[in-house]
């Protein structure tokens, strides 16, 4: 005698089995972060850390003695300044060596390409301006004009947009703080120097920094 279920019995048993919930009104499952997503986030965070520590390193160098002309001595001095900054402002990252190398590399790039010479004199870092703090501020010792540098490492298109929005806030703050003496902001992209721009005190858009008299190119080292 067969112990198998008949067709009708099998249908009845199937009907009694728990059925999956109706998915029509269910919320879609949250997308899990992939390894690629995590890698991008880590790179972006490292990039932000490098940009922050680089401008602090630059400020430390500018506030000290002039850098030596000798290439090796120049590089060593910048590396020492970067180490001092990272000790003073430690970062929670496993990529400490990459942070040190990136910081010193970008600080060197700034000092070689963008550091203003006489009669411009470094007058402060992290200067309160509008709703934020300007990275670097310089004053012309002859004309008493004031200029601001906003330092960035490198970024996506969104990063460039955010940089512009930040500069526009600094422009408003600069006009209020320094009046007619304020000339504007240099938005400097250290990973892509030729993308750097100058925003005049009343500008809504920047123009290539290389097309202005405010680009300081040092001797190659």
C-alpha angles and dihedrals in degrees: 000000000000117000093193121115120256120241093261092046092051091052091049092050092049091052090055094053115103108266123217113260119265105270095198094092098026121114114249114255114263113262111250117231110252126216088254091054092050091048091053091049091050092049092049092049091048089049091053091048092050092049092051096046092043094058090046089051091048091051091051092051094046091051092054137058119313114275116259119255094228109100096223094045090047092054093045092051092051092047091051091050091050091051091051091051093049090050091050094043105029117192128215100235135118090219097073094142091052089048092052094046093046093047095050093042094053093042089054091048091054094047092050099043111022113021106122117237130208132346087029114083128192108246106173153333131228089019114180107249125166109312095341146032124270114229098222134003127197133188127204105232093207103043099021090229116155128219133183131213121206109195123209129174103206136307150172124266088274088054090054091050092050089048091055092049090051092050092051089056090050091050091056091047092046094052090051095045102041105016116195091356091069113096100180145258133305109213102203123195106194095190090052108027095178089059090062116118141197121223114197117222093265100029126124093193133035129236128210109288089221089064093059135071089243099081114103113198114188126206112281113261 
